[in-house]
């Protein structure tokens, strides 16, 4: 599959490189040059751009992408603007990272049905490992 990961901070870069390691094609986008430098050699393509701008997103091969993942974790506004632009460009398979339940609720109202709050998920998995006395690698 071909993925577009928008937002290459800790969560997005780990997701992008893991998908690549699993044999998928990944394009990464971030407005921070440092984030791009960290992953550019580990994914197929990496672009420095402001994904909140619809005109920037139009320059990407969206018609070739199977799934767009909006992994922006620093700004709810940037995340929502990016999702809105993708919806305007008729992208249908969008997975969005939510910062909290309010953000998740807004994304649901925007008809995004695949939403993840990574910190909540990680906390649940971590709690299960603690309770299960799992001594395996917790990273």
C-alpha positions as a Markdown table, in Angstrom:
| # | Residue | x | y | z |
|---|---|---|---|---|
| 1 | Unk | 0.0 | 0.0 | 0.0 |
| 2 | Unk | 1.0 | 3.6 | -0.4 |
| 3 | Unk | 0.7 | 5.9 | 2.6 |
| 4 | Unk | 1.1 | 9.6 | 3.0 |
| 5 | Unk | 2.0 | 10.6 | 6.6 |
| 6 | Unk | 1.6 | 14.3 | 7.4 |
| 7 | Unk | 3.4 | 15.3 | 10.6 |
| 8 | Unk | 6.7 | 13.6 | 11.2 |
| 9 | Unk | 7.3 | 14.2 | 14.9 |
| 10 | Unk | 7.8 | 11.3 | 17.3 |
| 11 | Unk | 4.5 | 9.5 | 16.4 |
| 12 | Unk | 4.5 | 10.3 | 12.7 |
| 13 | Unk | 8.1 | 9.4 | 12.0 |
| 14 | Unk | 7.9 | 6.1 | 13.9 |
| 15 | Unk | 4.7 | 5.3 | 12.0 |
| 16 | Unk | 6.2 | 6.2 | 8.7 |
| 17 | Unk | 9.4 | 4.2 | 9.2 |
| 18 | Unk | 7.5 | 1.2 | 10.6 |
| 19 | Unk | 5.2 | 1.2 | 7.6 |
| 20 | Unk | 8.3 | 1.3 | 5.3 |
| 21 | Unk | 10.0 | -1.5 | 7.3 |
| 22 | Unk | 6.8 | -3.5 | 6.7 |
| 23 | Unk | 7.2 | -3.2 | 3.0 |
| 24 | Unk | 4.8 | -0.3 | 2.3 |
| 25 | Unk | 5.5 | 2.8 | 0.3 |
| 26 | Unk | 5.5 | 6.0 | 2.4 |
| 27 | Unk | 5.6 | 9.7 | 1.6 |
| 28 | Unk | 6.2 | 11.9 | 4.5 |
| 29 | Unk | 5.3 | 15.6 | 4.9 |
| 30 | Unk | 6.3 | 18.1 | 7.6 |
| 31 | Unk | 6.9 | 21.8 | 7.8 |
| 32 | Unk | 10.0 | 21.3 | 10.0 |
| 33 | Unk | 13.2 | 20.6 | 8.0 |
| 34 | Unk | 14.7 | 18.8 | 11.0 |
| 35 | Unk | 11.9 | 16.3 | 11.0 |
| 36 | Unk | 12.4 | 15.7 | 7.3 |
| 37 | Unk | 16.1 | 15.2 | 7.7 |
| 38 | Unk | 15.5 | 12.6 | 10.4 |
| 39 | Unk | 13.4 | 10.3 | 8.2 |
| 40 | Unk | 14.3 | 11.2 | 4.6 |
| 41 | Unk | 16.6 | 8.2 | 4.1 |
| 42 | Unk | 14.2 | 5.8 | 5.7 |
| 43 | Unk | 11.0 | 6.4 | 3.7 |
| 44 | Unk | 10.4 | 6.7 | 0.0 |
| 45 | Unk | 9.9 | 10.5 | -0.3 |
| 46 | Unk | 9.9 | 13.4 | 2.2 |
| 47 | Unk | 8.6 | 16.9 | 1.5 |
| 48 | Unk | 8.9 | 20.1 | 3.5 |
| 49 | Unk | 5.6 | 21.9 | 3.2 |
| 50 | Unk | 2.8 | 23.4 | 5.1 |
| 51 | Unk | 0.1 | 20.8 | 4.8 |
| 52 | Unk | -2.6 | 23.2 | 6.1 |
| 53 | Unk | -2.4 | 24.9 | 2.6 |
| 54 | Unk | -4.6 | 23.2 | 0.1 |
| 55 | Unk | -2.4 | 24.3 | -2.8 |
| 56 | Unk | 0.5 | 22.6 | -1.2 |
| 57 | Unk | -1.4 | 19.3 | -0.8 |
| 58 | Unk | -2.5 | 19.5 | -4.4 |
| 59 | Unk | 1.2 | 19.2 | -5.5 |
| 60 | Unk | 1.3 | 15.7 | -3.9 |
| 61 | Unk | 0.3 | 12.5 | -5.8 |
| 62 | Unk | -2.9 | 12.1 | -3.8 |
| 63 | Unk | -4.6 | 10.0 | -6.5 |
| 64 | Unk | -1.9 | 7.4 | -6.0 |
| 65 | Unk | -2.2 | 7.2 | -2.2 |
| 66 | Unk | -4.2 | 4.5 | -0.6 |
| 67 | Unk | -4.3 | 6.1 | 2.9 |
| 68 | Unk | -3.5 | 9.5 | 4.3 |
| 69 | Unk | -2.5 | 9.7 | 8.0 |
| 70 | Unk | -2.7 | 13.1 | 9.6 |
| 71 | Unk | -0.2 | 12.6 | 12.5 |
| 72 | Unk | 0.1 | 16.3 | 13.5 |
| 73 | Unk | 0.6 | 16.4 | 17.2 |
| 74 | Unk | 1.5 | 19.9 | 18.1 |
| 75 | Unk | -1.5 | 21.9 | 16.9 |
| 76 | Unk | -5.2 | 21.0 | 16.8 |
| 77 | Unk | -5.7 | 23.9 | 14.4 |
| 78 | Unk | -3.1 | 22.7 | 12.0 |
| 79 | Unk | -4.5 | 19.2 | 12.2 |
| 80 | Unk | -8.1 | 20.3 | 11.5 |
| 81 | Unk | -7.1 | 22.6 | 8.7 |
| 82 | Unk | -5.1 | 19.8 | 7.1 |
| 83 | Unk | -8.0 | 17.4 | 7.4 |
| 84 | Unk | -10.4 | 20.0 | 5.9 |
| 85 | Unk | -8.1 | 20.6 | 3.0 |
| 86 | Unk | -7.8 | 16.9 | 2.3 |
| 87 | Unk | -11.6 | 16.5 | 2.4 |
| 88 | Unk | -11.9 | 19.4 | 0.0 |
| 89 | Unk | -9.5 | 17.6 | -2.3 |
| 90 | Unk | -11.8 | 14.5 | -2.1 |
| 91 | Unk | -9.4 | 12.3 | -0.2 |
| 92 | Unk | -11.6 | 9.6 | 1.3 |
| 93 | Unk | -9.3 | 7.3 | 3.3 |
| 94 | Unk | -8.0 | 9.5 | 6.1 |
| 95 | Unk | -6.8 | 8.4 | 9.5 |
| 96 | Unk | -6.3 | 11.3 | 11.9 |
| 97 | Unk | -4.4 | 11.7 | 15.2 |
| 98 | Unk | -6.4 | 13.5 | 17.8 |
| 99 | Unk | -4.8 | 15.3 | 20.7 |
| 100 | Unk | -7.7 | 14.8 | 23.1 |
| 101 | Unk | -11.4 | 13.9 | 23.2 |
| 102 | Unk | -12.5 | 17.3 | 22.0 |
| 103 | Unk | -10.3 | 17.1 | 18.9 |
| 104 | Unk | -11.6 | 13.6 | 18.3 |
| 105 | Unk | -15.2 | 14.8 | 18.5 |
| 106 | Unk | -14.5 | 17.5 | 15.9 |
| 107 | Unk | -12.8 | 15.0 | 13.6 |
| 108 | Unk | -15.9 | 12.7 | 13.9 |
| 109 | Unk | -18.1 | 15.7 | 13.0 |
| 110 | Unk | -15.9 | 16.1 | 9.9 |
| 111 | Unk | -16.8 | 12.5 | 9.0 |
| 112 | Unk | -13.4 | 11.1 | 9.8 |
| 113 | Unk | -14.1 | 7.6 | 11.2 |
| 114 | Unk | -10.5 | 6.4 | 11.8 |
| 115 | Unk | -9.2 | 8.4 | 14.7 |
| 116 | Unk | -6.4 | 7.6 | 17.1 |
| 117 | Unk | -5.2 | 9.2 | 20.3 |
| 118 | Unk | -1.8 | 7.6 | 20.6 |
| 119 | Unk | -1.1 | 8.6 | 24.1 |
| 120 | Unk | -4.3 | 7.0 | 25.4 |
| 121 | Unk | -3.6 | 3.9 | 23.5 |
| 122 | Unk | 0.0 | 3.6 | 24.7 |
| 123 | Unk | -1.1 | 4.2 | 28.3 |
| 124 | Unk | -3.6 | 1.3 | 28.1 |
| 125 | Unk | -1.1 | -1.0 | 26.5 |
| 126 | Unk | 1.5 | 0.0 | 29.1 |
| 127 | Unk | -1.0 | -0.6 | 32.0 |
| 128 | Unk | -1.8 | -4.0 | 30.6 |
| 129 | Unk | 2.0 | -4.8 | 30.5 |
| 130 | Unk | 2.4 | -3.6 | 34.1 |
| 131 | Unk | -0.6 | -5.6 | 35.4 |
| 132 | Unk | 0.4 | -8.7 | 33.4 |
| 133 | Unk | 3.9 | -8.4 | 34.9 |
| 134 | Unk | 5.2 | -8.6 | 31.3 |
| 135 | Unk | 9.0 | -8.3 | 31.6 |
| 136 | Unk | 9.4 | -7.8 | 27.8 |
| 137 | Unk | 10.7 | -4.7 | 26.1 |
| 138 | Unk | 8.3 | -1.9 | 26.9 |
| 139 | Unk | 9.6 | 0.6 | 24.4 |
